[in-house]
Amino acid sequence: MQTKTKTKTKKWVKPRHKVIIRLAAIVLFPWMKLKYHIKVEKSPELKKRQCVVLMNHQTAFDQFFVSKAMFPRHAYFVASEDLFSLGVLSRLLAWAVAPIPIKKQTTDVQAVMNCIRVARQGGTIALAPEGNRTFSGLPCNSNPAIAPLVKKLGLPLALFRIEGGYGIQPRWSDVCRKGKMRAYVHRIIEPEEYKDLSNEELHRLIQKELFVDETQNPGPFQHKRLAEYLERAMYVCPECGLTEFYSEKDRITCKTCGKQIRYLPDNHIQGVNCDFPFPYVAQWYAYQNDYVNQLDTNTYLETPLYRETATISQVEPYKKKHLLEENTSVLLYGNRLQLGKRTLFFADIRVITVLGKNKVNVYHTDGLFQIKGDARFNGLKYMNIFWRHKNQQAGEGDFLGI
C-alpha cells in the first residue's frame, strides 16, 4: 500500500522577527527622528490587524517610517534583489527580518508566490507600487500588477503617504536638509470595497490615494549643498540638449554651454546667468523625458552618446557579486553598451534598471551585469536610452523605465 506524504510549507513568518524589530527600534526610531525630522503618526489599525501596506517612495528609509506607524507589529517588506546579493550581510538580513525579494521592473512570479505565502502565515506585507524612489519630487510610474496582487491577497489595504522626503533628501543627494517630514496612513480600504473593482479601477485608485506632489511643499529645507549631485538625475540642458553637468553647493552648471542654475530652500530652481525656463526639477525632468522620447537612437550607432569610467560586476542573484573590471571604460550607444571588452546589444537585454544613486543593473541573456559609477555618475540615462531604443524599434510607447 502506497502512503502519501504531505510536504510541509517552510515558515516565512517567525517569532524572532518581532523580537528583532523591537530591539532595533530602540536605536532606529530615535535616530530616524534626529536625521529626518519626521513626524510619524501611529496607526491603531495597522497595529491590531494584518494588512497590505502600499506606500509612495521618497527616501531610502521609508520602510522604517511604516514600521514605526505600526509598531510593535512587524511588516514583511518587498525589496529589490540587489539587497540579497551582498553575501553574509544579505543572509543576516534575511534571518533577522525576512524581506521579500523582487526583480525590479520585471514580472516576478516568485515574489508574488512569496507574498501569498507570507499572507497565509498571518504576516503583514508592505511595498511601494512605484518600485523606485522619485528623482523629481513627483511619483514614478506605478506597476499595474499591484492591483491583481492586492486582490489575490484579499487583505485590508492600507495606503501610506510620505510627505517632505524629497525636500529633506532627494534621491540624487547625499545630504539631509533641515526641514520637516510627515508619514501617516492616508486611507484604509476594506476587501469588500475593492473586490468588485476591475484591476484598472483599483490601480487608478491606488495611484490617486498615494499621489504626493513635492513641488507643492515649500519647506523650507535648509542646507549649504542643496544642488550637490543633481547631475545624477539630469543630463539634458534646454540650451544644448544631451550634456553633462557639474554641481557644487547650491548650484549646478552645464559643462557644454555654462548655463548655471541655483537650487533654493523652497525646492524652486532659478537661473543664475540665464533665464531658466523651469521653476522646479519636476518640470525640468519632464522636459528631459520629452527630449529623449524625440531622440533618434539610430544616429548614435557609430559615435557614443556618453563615455565614462565605472566598475563592472556580474551578479549572482540572491547570492553575491563577482568583480569583473574596475575603473573600465563604459560607452553608451544608441543600440548597445560597451562595458570594457564586453558588447551588450539592447536586443539581447531584457531590462535595464537604476539602483540607488549610482548603480545600474543590466539583465542580459548572458547574465546580470551591474555598472557602478563614481559619485557623479548618472545611471538614469542608460535606462532611458535603452527604453527609448526599445520603443523606437516597436514604433510606439514613451515609457522610459521609471
N, C-alpha and C positions, 0 to 999 in steps of 0.2 A: 504494500500500500504506500502510495507516494504522499509525503507530508508537504504542506505548503508553508513556506517561510515568509513571514511578513517583514519587509525592510523598514527599519526604524529611521524616521527622518531626523537628521542631526539637528540639535538645538542651535539656533542662532541667538535667540534671546536668553541671556543668562543673568542670574542674580548679581554676579560680580560687577556687571556694567553699571548698575545703580550705585553700588558702593564706591566704585572708582570715580564716577562723576560727582558724587557728594564730596569726596575728598579733594578732587581737583577744583571744585567750586570755591573752596576756602581761599585759594590763591588767585584763580582765574577771574572771578567776578569782581573783586576789588581792583585788580589790575586793569580789567576791561573798562571799568568806570573811570579810572585815572587816565587811561590812554585815549579813549574815545569820547569822554564827557557825555555818555549816553544815559538816557532815562528809559529803562526797560519796564514796561507795565506788565505786572504779573497777571496771569490768566488762570482763574479758578477752573475754567472749562478744560484747559489743557492739562491741568494737574490731575483732575479726577477721572478722565476717561481717555481711551485710545482714539487717536485721530490720524488723519493725513494732514501734515502741515506744509503748505506751499508758501514760499517767501520770494519777494523780489531780492535781487542780488547786487549789493553795493560795495561791501568790504570783504576782506579775507577772513573776518571773524564773525560773519553773520550767524553762523551756526551756534555760537556762544550766546548771542542775543536771544535766539529761540530757546536755548537750554535754560537761560535764566528765567524767561517768562513762564516756563512750565516746571521749573524746579520744585520738588525733587524728582519728578518723573523723568525718565530717560528717553531720548529720541534717537532713532537709528537713521543717520543722515546718508543720503546718496551722494557719493563723492567721486571725482574724476579718478580714472585708473592710474594716473601719474602718482597719486598718493600711495599706491600699492606696489610701486616699483623701486622702493628705497631700501630694499634688503631688510636688515634687522629692525630698523625703525618702523617699517611698514608692518612687520609681523607683531611688533609690540603694540602698535596702534590697533590692529585687528583684534588682538587678545583683550585689550583694555576696553574698547568701546564699540567694536564691530561695525564700522561704517559699511555701506553697501556700494561696491564698486560699479562704475558705469563708464562706457566708452563715449567720450564727448562727440556730439554731432553725428551719432550713428544710431541705428535701431538695435538696441542691446537686449535681446530676448532673455539672456541670463539675468540681467539686472531686474527685469520685470518679474521673473520667477522668484528671485531673492526677496523682492518687496512683498510678494504674495506669501512667501514662507514666513517672513517676519510678522506680517499682519495676522496670520493664522496662529502664531505663537503669542499673540497679545501685545506686540510691540507697536509703538507709535513711529511713523515714518515721516521724515522731513526732507524736502528737496526744493531746489529753485528751478521752476519751469524754464527759465531763460538759459540755464546751464552755463552762463557766462556773466562775469561782473561787467557792469557798464563802463565803457570808455568815455562816454559823452555826458552822462547825467540823465539820459533818457533810457528806458528799459531796452534790453536787447530782444531779439526775436524769441518768442516763447514756443517751445516744442509742442505741436498739436497732439502728440502721443500721450501727453499728460492726462487728457480727458478720458480716453478709454482705460487708462491705468487707474484713475480715481474711481471710475465705475466698477472696475474689476475688484478693487479692494472693498468697496461698499462701506467705507467708514465716514464718520463726520469729517467735513472738510474745513480746516482752519486756515484762513488767509491772513498771512502775517506780513505787515508792512514795516519797512525800514526807511526812515527819512533822515536826510542830512549826512548820510555816509559818504556820498560823493563830495560834499563840501569839506568834510573832515579829512578824508584820504581818498582822492581819486585813484582808480586802478593804476594809472600811469605814474603816480607819485610815490616817493619813498618816505615822505614825512607826514605826520599828523598835524593838522592845523588846530588852533584853539577855536572851538565852536561848540555847537550843541547838536545832539542826535536824539532821535526817538525811535523806539521799536515797540510794536504792540499788535495784538490780534485785532484786525480790522473787521472781520466778519467770520462767523461760523455757519456753514451750510450743511444741513442735515441730509442724509441719503435720500429721504423721501422728497426733498426739494429738487434734487438734481437727477433722480433716476429716470424721469421721463424726458429730460432734455437730450437733444442729439449731441453727438460728440463736438460738432462745430459750435453749437449754442453754449455748451459747457465751457469749451475753450475760450470763447469770446468773453464769457462771464468772468473766468479766472483772470484773463488779461485786464479787463476793466477794473476789477477789485484790487489788483496788485499794481496798477499803474501809478508811478510816482515820477513827477517831473521836477528834477532838481534845479531847473532854471527858475522855478518859482520860489526857491528857498534862498533869500538874500543873505543869510548868515547873520553876522559876519563870521568869516573863517580866516583867522589871522596866522600868518607865518611869513618869514623873510624869503622863503623859497617856494612861492606859490606856483610858479610856472615850471619848476625844475622837472625834467624828464617828460614833458608834454610831447616831445618828439617820439616817444614810444607809441603814441596814438595817431599823430598827424604826419602826413608825408605828401600832401598836396597843397600847394600855395595858390591862392586865387589870382596871383600875378603871373606865375611861371609854370604852373602845373606840377608834374612829378618832380620832387626835390627832396632835400634833407634839411632838417632844422637843428639848431643848437640852442639849448636853454641854459639860463643861469639866473638864479634868484627869482625875480618876478617877471622875467622877460624871455621870450623865445624869438629867434631870428632865423629867417630863411637864408640858407647858405648860398643860394643862387642869386637872388635879387636884393638881399639885405633888408627886406621888409621886416619890421620889428613890432612885436605885439606884447602888451603888458597884461598880466593876469591880476585881477582885482579881488579883494576880500569878499565881495558880494557875488562871486562867481562870474562876473562880467569879464569880457576881454575887450581891449581897445588898442588901436594903432598908436605907436609912438612916433614914427617918422612917416606915417601914411594914414589914409582914411581906410580903416579896416572894415569890410562890409558886414561882419558877423558880430552880434553882441554877446554870444555865448559859444563855448566849444561845441555844444549840441548842433548849432546851425552850421558851423564850420565843418563838423563831422558829416553832416547830411550832404553838404556840398561835395566833400571828398568822395562819398559813396556815389553821388550822381556823376562825378567826373570819371570815376573808374568804370561805371556802367556804360559810359560812352566810349571807352578806350577800345581800340582795335589791337588786341594782343598779338595778332599776326605780323604787326610791324616791328615786333621785338623778338624775332626768331634768330637773328644773327648778332645783334647787339643787346646786351643785358639791360634791363630796366635799372637794376641795382647790383652793386658789387660790394661785398663786405667780408669780414672775418668772424668766424664763430667756431664753437666746439660741437662736434658731431658725435652722437651716441646711437647705439641700437638698443632698443628697449625690449626686454623680455617681459611681456605683460604680467603684472601681478607678482613679479619676482625681483628683477634688478636691471640695471643699465650697464651696457658694455661700451666703454670709451673707444671710439674708432679713430677720430682725428681731433687734435687740439689746435686751436688757432689756425684753422684752414680756411681757404677761400670759399665763399658761398656766392653763387651768381644766380640771379632771378631773371629768367627769360619769359617770354610770352607763352611758352608751351612746356617749360621744363625747369627743373632745378639742377644746378651743378654744385654738388657738395664735395669739394676736393676732387678726387678722381671719379666719383660716382655721378652718373647722369640719371636723374629720375624724371621721366616724362610724365606730364599730367595725365596722359591717357592710362598710365599704369598706377595712378594714385587714386585711392577711393575717397579720401578726405584729408584736408589739412586743418588743424585746429591751433588756436593760440592758448597757451597755458600761462597763468600768472602775468608777469610783466615783461619777460624777455625770453620766453621759450616757445618753440613751435613743434608740434607733433605732425609727422608725415606718415600716413597709413598707406604704404606702398605694397605692391604684390610680393616684394622681397622681404617684407617685414616692416616693423615700426621704427622709424628714424626720428631722432629728436635733435633740433637745432637750438643751441643756447648761445645767445649773443652777449655782448658786453652791456654795461649799464644803460647805454643809449640806444640799444638795439630795438628796432621796430619790427615785431613779428607779424603785426596786423596786415601789412602789405602782402606778405606771402600768401596768406589765406585769401585775401581779397582778390589778388590777381589770379590765383588758381580758380576761384569760383567764377570770376569774370570770363576766363577762357572756357570753362565748362559751359556757362550759359550761352556764350557766343557760338560754341560748337552746336549746341542744341537749338539755337535760334530763338530762345525765349528765356525769361527769368531775370530777376535783378537781385536775388539773394546773394550776399557776399560773405556768408559764413558765420555771421554773428548778429 
